[in-house]
């Protein structure tokens, strides 16, 4: 019993480290998840308003707590006048004794900054075998030098190297030691001299301060607000201090313009990332919100991407340029430094069934379904889910066919558009004996709050709507392979591991396997 309590205490602490939630909430969510930390974190994040997309979304008003007692620059960077949390103050920029090519992240919060530095290091080493990749001092110093030099407003402007006068003092009242350095070579030499500080605890804060002061406080403010972005650069949510898109942009291309989408506010192509895409970005937001990522970020100059999974940033890379042809296969490496899913290096075999996307796609239109088309997927077969866990391509799915509904609005499908496949209600391949689901009652389920099936002892008549089975229709069970592509995509998005729909924004509907046979990694 004592060992069980010890394990639970460790899980509570791990939950707190990842979410920033208090201990009593940690215990509640762990109990809900049966002690599984990953499941508990997922439930917690989903419970926070249902949208965990804060690092790529608008900053909420409650994140903007400011104080007149702190210097003006503080409110540009941080969300409150409190001491910077341990997640930032204790974070390192080295392998810390783990895989030499990885950067572990003990607590949630600064993953965006870590991901930028890590991805830029990988951009220098991506063609090496993974056992030869190193987050070494020389490459980290080179990357930090690159970041700070491009933050200058012009090539003659100095870089401002910042660190606290008292080592480890990162409160709002702490004094900063700011060194102005002019000239590319002098900047790089100065960064090398300070590389132990940059890689040690709090070094990521020194990097953020140096980037912001080099760009200029007022310039950063102006750029953040120019594209409907908001301050601070580090918003607060889930009780964590997270990284905004504007902060990632500042580190990746030297300006705090935060639009990473494929289009500007006016609807024209967003070309501002062209030439600033040494590394790329793929985001779950594209699937969730239908806003494609900028073409330059989807197609970086090196095969290295930051992956935005909604509440966390990780990195992925290939050892060579990825093929674009349909059916091509390649190996993708993935690193997640944050517990509970990490630290973990995973090798993923990608089969790009439909090739690769190179340009942002327009949102698909909703066409009114015609009778015989699949209108809705109800569920996956529970028995198939048990027999083939996680293998959603082997499952059968309960579906409802469309019926004539004058009240349903939607554009008529153009005559030149590919028609949706149609199914016969009585096709013997898709029938299931026993209790059955009435199509008309299912359509009204949220009005009646009746989700029950018609019992097996009434095979031809629905007592709830007083209609014959042929008159009201019933659900069919169709294997995944026989579903129309649009319905397959929906099933995949519902049942896939989080990393799959994220990678599908670049390689649509790709088959993704973990080479060692383990579960796919978290992202």
C-alpha positions as CSV (number, residue, x, y, z in Angstrom):
1,X,0.0,0.0,0.0
2,X,2.8,2.4,0.8
3,X,4.3,1.9,-2.6
4,X,1.0,2.7,-4.2
5,X,0.7,5.9,-2.3
6,X,4.3,6.7,-3.3
7,X,3.5,6.1,-7.0
8,X,0.4,8.3,-6.7
9,X,2.3,11.1,-5.0
10,X,4.9,11.0,-7.8
11,X,2.0,11.1,-10.4
12,X,0.5,14.1,-8.6
13,X,3.8,15.9,-8.8
14,X,4.3,15.1,-12.4
15,X,0.7,16.3,-13.2
16,X,1.5,19.6,-11.4
17,X,4.8,20.0,-13.3
18,X,3.0,19.6,-16.6
19,X,-0.1,21.6,-16.0
20,X,0.7,24.0,-13.1
21,X,-2.6,23.0,-11.4
22,X,-2.8,22.7,-7.6
23,X,-2.4,19.4,-5.9
24,X,-6.1,18.9,-5.1
25,X,-7.0,19.3,-8.7
26,X,-4.2,17.0,-9.7
27,X,-5.5,14.2,-7.4
28,X,-9.1,14.6,-8.8
29,X,-8.0,14.4,-12.4
30,X,-5.7,11.4,-11.7
31,X,-8.6,9.6,-10.0
32,X,-10.8,10.3,-13.0
33,X,-8.1,8.8,-15.3
34,X,-7.4,5.8,-13.1
35,X,-4.0,7.0,-12.2
36,X,-2.8,7.4,-15.8
37,X,-0.9,10.7,-16.0
38,X,-1.2,11.2,-19.8
39,X,-4.9,10.6,-19.7
40,X,-5.3,12.9,-16.7
41,X,-3.4,15.7,-18.4
42,X,-5.5,15.3,-21.6
43,X,-8.8,15.5,-19.6
44,X,-7.5,18.5,-17.6
45,X,-6.5,20.4,-20.8
46,X,-9.8,19.6,-22.5
47,X,-11.7,20.8,-19.4
48,X,-10.1,24.3,-19.6
49,X,-12.8,25.7,-21.9
50,X,-12.4,23.0,-24.5
51,X,-9.8,24.8,-26.5
52,X,-6.2,24.1,-25.5
53,X,-4.8,26.1,-28.5
54,X,-3.4,29.0,-26.4
55,X,0.1,29.2,-27.9
56,X,-1.4,29.7,-31.4
57,X,-4.5,31.6,-30.4
58,X,-5.6,35.0,-29.1
59,X,-4.5,35.8,-25.6
60,X,-7.3,35.9,-23.2
61,X,-7.9,39.1,-21.1
62,X,-7.2,37.4,-17.8
63,X,-3.6,36.8,-19.0
64,X,-2.9,40.5,-19.2
65,X,-2.4,41.2,-15.5
66,X,0.0,44.1,-15.3
67,X,1.4,46.3,-12.6
68,X,2.6,49.9,-12.5
69,X,5.4,48.9,-10.0
70,X,7.3,46.9,-12.6
71,X,9.4,48.3,-15.5
72,X,7.6,48.9,-18.8
73,X,9.5,46.1,-20.6
74,X,8.3,43.5,-18.0
75,X,4.6,43.8,-19.1
76,X,5.7,43.3,-22.7
77,X,7.1,39.9,-21.9
78,X,5.5,38.5,-18.8
79,X,1.8,38.1,-17.9
80,X,1.9,39.1,-14.2
81,X,4.2,41.0,-11.8
82,X,5.0,37.7,-10.0
83,X,8.4,36.0,-9.9
84,X,9.1,34.1,-13.2
85,X,8.1,30.4,-12.4
86,X,10.5,27.5,-12.0
87,X,9.5,26.1,-15.4
88,X,11.4,29.0,-17.0
89,X,14.0,29.8,-14.3
90,X,15.3,26.2,-14.1
91,X,15.1,25.2,-17.7
92,X,18.4,24.3,-19.4
93,X,19.4,24.3,-23.1
94,X,21.4,21.1,-23.1
95,X,20.8,17.4,-23.0
96,X,21.2,17.3,-19.2
97,X,22.7,13.8,-19.3
98,X,19.9,12.3,-21.5
99,X,20.0,11.6,-25.3
100,X,22.8,13.9,-26.5
101,X,20.7,15.4,-29.3
102,X,17.7,16.2,-27.1
103,X,16.7,19.0,-24.7
104,X,14.6,17.7,-21.8
105,X,11.8,19.9,-20.4
106,X,10.9,19.1,-16.8
107,X,7.9,21.5,-16.6
108,X,5.4,22.9,-19.0
109,X,5.7,26.5,-20.2
110,X,8.8,27.4,-22.2
111,X,8.4,24.7,-24.9
112,X,8.1,27.2,-27.7
113,X,11.5,28.8,-27.0
114,X,13.1,25.4,-26.5
115,X,11.6,24.1,-29.7
116,X,13.0,27.0,-31.8
117,X,16.5,26.6,-30.4
118,X,16.4,22.8,-30.7
119,X,15.0,22.9,-34.3
120,X,17.7,25.4,-35.4
121,X,20.4,23.1,-33.9
122,X,18.8,20.2,-35.7
123,X,18.8,22.2,-39.0
124,X,22.6,22.1,-38.7
125,X,22.8,18.4,-38.0
126,X,19.6,16.8,-39.5
127,X,21.6,14.6,-42.0
128,X,23.5,12.9,-39.2
129,X,22.4,9.6,-37.6
130,X,20.5,10.3,-34.4
131,X,23.3,8.8,-32.3
132,X,25.7,11.5,-33.8
133,X,23.4,14.5,-33.1
134,X,24.4,16.7,-30.2
135,X,23.0,19.8,-28.5
136,X,26.6,21.0,-28.1
137,X,27.8,24.3,-26.9
138,X,29.2,25.4,-30.2
139,X,26.0,24.8,-32.2
140,X,23.8,26.3,-29.5
141,X,26.0,29.4,-29.4
142,X,25.8,29.6,-33.2
143,X,22.0,29.4,-33.1
144,X,21.7,32.0,-30.4
145,X,24.0,34.3,-32.4
146,X,21.9,33.9,-35.5
147,X,18.7,34.6,-33.5
148,X,20.0,37.8,-31.9
149,X,21.6,39.1,-35.1
150,X,18.4,38.9,-37.1
151,X,16.5,40.6,-34.2
152,X,18.4,43.9,-35.0
153,X,16.3,46.5,-36.8
154,X,19.3,47.1,-39.1
155,X,22.7,45.6,-39.6
156,X,24.5,48.5,-37.9
157,X,22.4,48.3,-34.7
158,X,23.9,46.6,-31.7
159,X,22.8,43.4,-30.1
160,X,21.8,43.8,-26.5
161,X,23.0,40.8,-24.4
162,X,21.0,40.7,-21.2
163,X,21.3,38.7,-17.9
164,X,20.4,39.5,-14.3
165,X,23.1,41.3,-12.3
166,X,22.5,38.8,-9.5
167,X,22.7,35.3,-11.0
168,X,19.3,33.5,-10.9
169,X,17.3,36.7,-10.0
170,X,14.4,36.8,-12.4
171,X,11.9,38.8,-10.4
172,X,10.4,42.1,-11.7
173,X,12.6,44.2,-9.3
174,X,15.8,42.5,-10.4
175,X,18.4,44.7,-12.2
176,X,19.6,43.6,-15.6
177,X,23.2,43.6,-16.8
178,X,22.9,44.8,-20.5
179,X,25.9,44.6,-22.8
180,X,25.8,46.3,-26.2
181,X,27.8,44.5,-28.8
182,X,28.3,45.7,-32.4
183,X,29.4,43.7,-35.4
184,X,28.6,40.1,-36.3
185,X,31.9,38.6,-35.3
186,X,31.9,40.4,-32.0
187,X,28.3,39.3,-31.2
188,X,29.2,35.7,-31.9
189,X,32.3,35.9,-29.7
190,X,30.3,37.4,-26.9
191,X,27.6,34.7,-27.1
192,X,30.3,32.0,-27.0
193,X,31.8,33.7,-23.8
194,X,28.3,33.5,-22.2
195,X,27.2,30.1,-23.6
196,X,27.4,28.4,-20.1
197,X,24.9,31.0,-18.9
198,X,22.6,30.5,-22.0
199,X,22.7,26.7,-21.6
200,X,22.3,26.8,-17.8
201,X,19.2,27.4,-15.6
202,X,17.4,30.6,-16.7
203,X,19.4,30.8,-20.0
204,X,16.2,30.8,-22.0
205,X,15.1,33.9,-20.1
206,X,18.4,35.6,-21.0
207,X,17.7,34.7,-24.6
208,X,14.2,36.1,-24.6
209,X,15.4,39.3,-22.9
210,X,18.3,39.7,-25.3
211,X,16.0,39.2,-28.3
212,X,13.4,41.7,-27.1
213,X,15.9,44.4,-26.1
214,X,17.8,44.0,-29.3
215,X,14.6,44.3,-31.4
216,X,13.5,47.2,-29.2
217,X,10.6,47.3,-26.7
218,X,8.5,49.7,-28.7
219,X,9.2,47.9,-32.0
220,X,8.1,44.6,-30.4
221,X,4.9,46.2,-29.1
222,X,4.2,47.7,-32.6
223,X,4.8,44.4,-34.4
224,X,2.7,42.3,-31.9
225,X,-0.3,44.6,-32.4
226,X,0.1,45.1,-36.2
227,X,-1.5,41.8,-37.1
228,X,-4.2,41.7,-34.4
229,X,-1.8,40.0,-32.0
230,X,-1.7,40.7,-28.3
231,X,0.7,41.1,-25.5
232,X,2.5,39.8,-23.5
233,X,4.8,37.5,-25.4
234,X,4.4,34.9,-22.7
235,X,0.6,34.6,-21.9
236,X,-0.7,32.7,-18.9
237,X,-3.1,29.8,-19.1
238,X,-3.6,26.4,-17.5
239,X,-1.7,28.0,-14.6
240,X,1.4,27.9,-16.9
241,X,3.3,30.7,-18.5
242,X,3.3,29.7,-22.2
243,X,4.8,30.9,-25.5
244,X,2.9,33.0,-27.9
245,X,3.2,32.9,-31.7
246,X,4.6,36.4,-31.6
247,X,7.5,35.1,-29.4
248,X,8.2,32.2,-31.7
249,X,8.2,34.6,-34.6
250,X,10.7,36.9,-32.9
251,X,13.1,34.1,-32.4
252,X,12.6,32.4,-35.8
253,X,12.7,35.5,-38.1
254,X,13.6,38.5,-36.0
255,X,10.3,40.2,-35.8
256,X,7.3,39.8,-33.6
257,X,4.7,39.7,-36.4
258,X,2.7,36.7,-35.3
259,X,0.8,35.6,-38.4
260,X,1.9,32.1,-39.3
261,X,-1.2,31.4,-41.4
262,X,-1.2,31.0,-45.2
263,X,-3.2,34.3,-45.7
264,X,-3.1,37.8,-44.5
265,X,-6.1,39.5,-42.9
266,X,-7.0,40.8,-46.4
267,X,-7.0,37.3,-47.8
268,X,-3.9,37.5,-49.9
269,X,-1.1,34.9,-49.6
270,X,1.1,35.4,-46.6
271,X,4.6,35.6,-48.1
272,X,6.3,37.3,-45.1
273,X,7.9,34.0,-44.1
274,X,9.6,33.5,-47.5
275,X,13.4,33.5,-46.9
276,X,12.9,33.2,-43.1
277,X,12.1,29.5,-43.1
278,X,15.2,27.7,-42.2
279,X,12.9,25.6,-40.1
280,X,9.2,25.0,-40.5
281,X,6.0,24.7,-38.5
282,X,3.1,22.3,-38.6
283,X,0.1,22.9,-36.3
284,X,-2.9,21.0,-35.1
285,X,-4.8,24.3,-35.4
286,X,-4.9,23.7,-39.1
287,X,-7.1,20.7,-38.6
288,X,-9.1,22.1,-35.7
289,X,-9.8,25.6,-37.0
290,X,-9.3,25.1,-40.8
291,X,-6.6,27.8,-41.0
292,X,-3.7,26.5,-43.1
293,X,-0.1,27.3,-42.1
294,X,2.0,29.6,-44.4
295,X,3.5,27.7,-47.4
296,X,7.0,28.7,-46.4
297,X,6.6,27.2,-43.0
298,X,5.1,24.0,-44.4
299,X,8.0,23.8,-46.8
300,X,11.1,24.9,-44.9
301,X,14.6,25.1,-46.3
302,X,15.7,22.2,-44.2
303,X,13.5,19.1,-43.4
304,X,13.0,20.3,-39.7
305,X,9.7,21.3,-38.3
306,X,8.3,22.6,-35.0
307,X,5.1,20.6,-34.2
308,X,2.4,22.5,-32.4
309,X,0.1,20.0,-30.8
310,X,-2.3,22.4,-29.2
311,X,-0.8,22.8,-25.8
312,X,2.8,21.9,-26.4
313,X,5.6,22.3,-29.0
314,X,7.9,19.4,-30.1
315,X,10.3,18.9,-33.0
316,X,10.5,16.5,-35.9
317,X,13.0,16.1,-38.7
318,X,14.2,13.9,-41.6
319,X,17.7,13.1,-42.6
320,X,17.0,14.2,-46.1
321,X,14.4,16.1,-48.1
322,X,11.1,14.3,-47.9
323,X,9.6,12.9,-51.1
324,X,6.4,14.5,-52.4
325,X,5.1,11.6,-54.5
326,X,2.0,9.7,-53.4
327,X,2.9,6.4,-51.8
328,X,6.4,7.4,-50.9
329,X,7.9,6.2,-47.6
330,X,10.5,7.9,-45.4
331,X,11.7,8.0,-41.8
332,X,10.7,10.9,-39.5
333,X,12.4,11.5,-36.2
334,X,10.5,13.1,-33.3
335,X,11.6,14.5,-30.0
336,X,9.4,15.3,-27.0
337,X,11.2,16.5,-23.9
338,X,8.2,17.0,-21.6
339,X,6.8,14.4,-19.2
340,X,4.6,12.3,-19.1
341,X,5.2,11.4,-22.8
342,X,8.9,12.3,-22.7
343,X,11.7,12.7,-22.7
344,X,11.4,10.4,-25.7
345,X,13.1,10.1,-29.1
346,X,10.8,8.2,-31.6
347,X,11.4,7.0,-35.1
348,X,8.3,7.1,-37.3
349,X,7.8,5.3,-40.6
350,X,5.7,7.6,-42.8
351,X,3.8,6.2,-45.9
352,X,2.6,9.3,-47.7
353,X,-0.5,7.8,-49.3
354,X,-1.5,11.0,-51.0
355,X,2.0,12.6,-51.2
356,X,2.7,16.0,-49.6
357,X,0.9,19.3,-49.5
358,X,3.0,22.2,-50.7
359,X,0.4,25.0,-50.7
360,X,-2.3,26.1,-48.4
361,X,-5.7,24.6,-49.3
362,X,-9.0,26.4,-49.2
363,X,-11.6,25.3,-46.7
364,X,-14.0,22.7,-48.1
365,X,-17.6,23.6,-48.7
366,X,-20.6,21.9,-47.2
367,X,-22.8,20.5,-49.9
368,X,-26.3,19.3,-48.9
369,X,-26.1,15.4,-48.7
370,X,-28.3,13.5,-51.1
371,X,-30.4,10.5,-50.0
372,X,-28.1,7.4,-50.0
373,X,-25.0,9.4,-49.1
374,X,-23.5,9.0,-45.6
375,X,-24.7,11.9,-43.5
376,X,-23.0,11.0,-40.3
377,X,-20.7,8.5,-38.7
378,X,-22.2,7.5,-35.3
379,X,-19.4,5.5,-33.7
380,X,-16.7,2.9,-34.3
381,X,-17.5,-0.7,-33.5
382,X,-16.7,-1.3,-29.8
383,X,-15.7,-4.9,-30.5
384,X,-13.4,-3.9,-33.3
385,X,-11.8,-1.2,-31.0
386,X,-11.1,-4.0,-28.4
387,X,-9.8,-6.5,-30.9
388,X,-7.6,-4.0,-32.8
389,X,-6.7,-1.2,-30.3
390,X,-5.7,2.0,-32.0
391,X,-5.9,0.4,-35.5
392,X,-8.9,2.5,-36.7
393,X,-8.3,1.5,-40.3
394,X,-9.4,-2.1,-39.4
395,X,-12.6,-1.0,-37.6
396,X,-16.2,-1.0,-38.9
397,X,-18.3,2.2,-38.3
398,X,-21.9,2.7,-37.7
399,X,-23.3,5.3,-40.1
400,X,-26.5,7.1,-40.9
401,X,-27.6,7.6,-44.5
402,X,-29.0,10.9,-45.6
403,X,-32.7,11.2,-46.2
404,X,-34.7,14.0,-47.9
405,X,-34.7,17.0,-45.5
406,X,-36.1,20.2,-46.8
407,X,-35.0,22.0,-43.7
408,X,-31.3,21.3,-44.1
409,X,-29.4,24.2,-45.8
410,X,-26.3,23.7,-47.9
411,X,-25.1,24.4,-51.4
412,X,-25.9,22.0,-54.2
413,X,-22.9,20.1,-55.4
414,X,-21.7,21.5,-58.8
415,X,-22.3,19.3,-61.8
416,X,-18.5,19.0,-62.4
417,X,-17.7,18.0,-58.8
418,X,-17.0,14.4,-58.0
419,X,-20.2,12.8,-56.6
420,X,-20.3,11.2,-53.1
421,X,-20.7,7.4,-53.1
422,X,-24.2,6.2,-52.3
423,X,-25.2,3.2,-50.4
424,X,-28.3,1.0,-50.4
425,X,-30.2,0.8,-47.2
426,X,-30.8,-2.9,-47.5
427,X,-27.3,-3.9,-48.7
428,X,-26.8,-7.2,-46.9
429,X,-23.0,-6.5,-46.4
430,X,-23.7,-3.7,-43.9
431,X,-26.6,-5.1,-41.8
432,X,-26.4,-6.1,-38.1
433,X,-28.9,-8.4,-36.3
434,X,-30.4,-7.5,-33.0
435,X,-31.3,-4.0,-31.6
436,X,-31.2,-1.3,-34.2
437,X,-30.9,2.5,-34.4
438,X,-33.8,4.4,-35.9
439,X,-32.6,7.1,-38.3
440,X,-35.5,9.6,-37.6
441,X,-35.2,9.2,-33.8
442,X,-31.5,9.6,-34.0
443,X,-31.9,12.8,-35.9
444,X,-34.1,14.2,-33.1
445,X,-32.1,12.7,-30.2
446,X,-31.0,16.1,-28.8
447,X,-34.6,17.3,-28.7
448,X,-36.0,14.2,-27.1
449,X,-32.8,13.3,-25.1
450,X,-33.6,9.7,-26.0
451,X,-30.4,7.9,-27.3
452,X,-31.7,4.3,-26.9
453,X,-31.9,1.6,-29.6
454,X,-35.0,0.0,-30.8
455,X,-35.0,-3.4,-29.0
456,X,-34.3,-6.6,-30.9
457,X,-37.9,-7.9,-30.3
458,X,-39.2,-5.2,-32.5
459,X,-37.3,-5.7,-35.7
460,X,-39.7,-4.0,-38.1
461,X,-41.3,-1.2,-36.0
462,X,-40.0,1.8,-34.0
463,X,-42.3,2.4,-31.0
464,X,-40.7,5.8,-30.4
465,X,-41.7,7.4,-33.7
466,X,-44.5,5.0,-34.5
467,X,-43.1,4.2,-38.0
468,X,-42.0,1.1,-39.8
469,X,-38.4,0.3,-40.0
470,X,-38.4,0.8,-43.8
471,X,-40.2,4.2,-43.4
472,X,-37.7,5.6,-40.9
473,X,-34.5,3.9,-41.9
474,X,-31.7,2.5,-39.8
475,X,-28.0,2.6,-39.3
476,X,-25.5,0.5,-41.3
477,X,-22.1,-0.9,-40.3
478,X,-19.4,-0.2,-43.0
479,X,-15.7,-1.1,-42.9
480,X,-13.3,1.8,-42.9
481,X,-11.9,0.7,-46.3
482,X,-15.3,1.1,-47.9
483,X,-16.1,4.5,-46.5
484,X,-15.9,7.6,-48.8
485,X,-12.7,9.5,-48.4
486,X,-14.4,12.4,-46.6
487,X,-15.8,10.0,-44.0
488,X,-12.5,8.2,-43.7
489,X,-10.8,11.5,-42.9
490,X,-13.4,12.2,-40.2
491,X,-12.9,8.9,-38.6
492,X,-9.1,9.3,-38.7
493,X,-9.3,12.7,-37.1
494,X,-11.6,11.4,-34.3
495,X,-9.6,8.3,-33.4
496,X,-6.1,9.0,-34.4
497,X,-3.3,9.8,-31.9
498,X,-2.8,13.5,-31.7
499,X,0.4,13.5,-33.8
500,X,-1.3,11.9,-36.8
501,X,-3.8,14.7,-37.8
502,X,-1.0,17.1,-37.1
503,X,1.3,15.4,-39.6
504,X,-1.6,15.0,-42.0
505,X,-1.5,18.8,-42.5
506,X,1.7,18.1,-44.5
507,X,1.2,14.5,-45.6
508,X,-2.6,13.9,-45.9
509,X,-3.9,10.6,-44.5
510,X,-0.4,9.2,-44.3
511,X,0.1,5.9,-42.5
512,X,2.3,6.5,-39.4
513,X,4.0,3.7,-37.6
514,X,6.4,3.8,-34.7
515,X,9.4,1.7,-35.8
516,X,10.0,-0.1,-32.5
517,X,6.4,-1.0,-32.2
518,X,5.6,1.3,-29.3
519,X,2.6,3.7,-29.3
520,X,3.0,6.9,-31.3
521,X,4.6,9.7,-29.4
522,X,2.8,12.6,-27.7
523,X,3.2,16.1,-29.2
